[in-house]
Amino acid sequence: MGTTSNGKSTTDTNGFSEQERAAMKERAAELKKEASRGRGNKAAADEADVLSAIGRMAEPDRVVAERIHAIVTGNAPGLSPKLWYGQPAYARKGKVVCFFRSGHGDKERYSTFGFTPEANLDDGSGLWPTSYAVTGLSDRAEEAIAALVRKAVG
């Protein structure tokens, strides 16, 4: 058993940490669950899954995830909450646009709010941020997230 450069343990030669393997298993279970759901109840069930995952998070990640959920759903009602690698995400036409990753769940010192290539954040400069470290949410941080989410779906 070895460790990676950031101190995460690996248990075999494939190079994936225990956390990475757990996330892959979680994603496989999510895909299986999505395939078995009917269209009519899918959106409500997906949101219930997200809220359940947020509810299981340790403090302070739970409070941050609850606020981010409210910000995203309030500023981008066209995005649908869903689980992505076991964490809250928000998708358009099934493709994830933005997501929250619990730092505690990932055994990191901060959580992350990020965007996928589906987000419309490219400002033409050739350089733009795709994820943000989150340790708490001030009013200014909440306003910044709301503006980014609106831009991502615009």
Number of C-alpha atoms within 10 A of each C-alpha: 7 13 12 11 7 7 9 15 16 18 12 11 8 7 14 16 18 14 15 15 13 14 17 16 14 17 17 15 14 19 14 11 12 16 11 10 13 10 9 8 9 16 15 13 16 20 18 15 19 23 19 12 16 22 15 11 18 13 12 14 25 18 16 20 30 15 15 20 21 13 18 24 17 14 18 19 14 14 22 21 28 28 25 22 19 23 21 27 26 26 21 17 9 11 16 21 22 26 24 25 23 27 19 16 16 14 11 13 11 17 23 19 19 19 23 16 13 14 22 16 20 14 8 7 6 6 9 10 9 14 14 14 13 19 15 15 15 9 8 9 12 15 13 12 20 20 14 19 25 18 15 19 19 10
